[in-house]
Amino acid sequence: MKLVALYSTPADIDAFEAEYANHVKLVDKIPGLESVRITRFKKTLAGPHDCYLMAEMIFPDKDTFNSALRSPEMGETGKDAARFAKDILTTMIASEE
């Protein structure tokens, strides 16, 4: 299971990157988190999407994922993301097959 965060291109990239560097420190505290993958997109080749950054927070299984979603650390992380990126952030739950 994974939680995916997609960020559109921010108006001020340098300010976003400074905030995001601090945000990742909160992400790292989420219990049960197996790994985090960060992807910065360089260019859109086709389609209307404006993606700047994708963060994949990977959990070993559904139970660990669900427990993490209810944790205070996830709550703090979510509040922080809403504070600095609410207008450019989309979050999704995903699984690989």
N, C-alpha and C positions, 0 to 999 in steps of 0.2 A: 504494500500500500504506500501511496505517497500523496503528499500535499504539494501542489504546484502553484507557485506564485508567478504571474506574468506582469511585468511592468512595461507600460508604454514609455516612449521617450519623454523624459522629464524636460520641463522648460529650462531648468538650470542643471545641467549634467554634473558639474563639479559639486554643487550643493547636495544633489541626490547621492552621489558617490560617498560623500562625507557622512551623511546620515545612514546610508546603507552599511558602511563599514561598522558603525556602532550597532546597527540592527542585527547583523550577523552574530555578534557576541551574545545577543539574547536568544537567537535561534539555536546556537550551540548548547544552550542550557535546557532545551526541551527534553524531557525524559523519554527514553526508548528510541531516540533518533539514531538510526544506523549510519546514515551519511547524508551529506548535502552536496548537490551538484549545481554549480552556478554557470549559466551560459549567457554571454553577452552577444547579442546579434549585431552583425556588421552592416547588413544590407538586406532589404526585402526585394526579392526578385520578381514576385508576382503576388497579386492579391492586395486587399485593402488594409491588412494588419500593420500596426505600428508597434512592434515589439522591440524593446531595448534590452531587457534582461529577463531571464527565466531562472527561478530557483526551484529545485526539486528536493523536497525533504522526504527522505526515504526511511520507512519503518519496516521491520522484519515481518510483521503480520498484522492482521486486522485488529486483534485484541490490543496489541501494543499501540497501534495507531489510535484507536478509540480512547484508550487511557490517556494518551498524550494530548488529544483534543480537549479533554476535560481538565488538564493540569493547569495550575496557576501560571506556570512558565509559558504555556501556549497562549493563555489569556494576555499576559504581559506583552508577548511578542505581537499578537494581533493588534493590541491597542497602539503599540509603537508604529506598526505598519500603517495603521489608519491615520496616525498623527502626521507622518511625513509623506505618505503616498496614496491617500485615499482616492484621489481623482485619477490615478494612473495604474491602479492595482486591480487585477482579477485573480481570484484564487479558485482552485479546483481540486477535487479529490480524484485520484487516478490509480489504476492498477495496470500492471504489465501482464501480458498473456504469452 
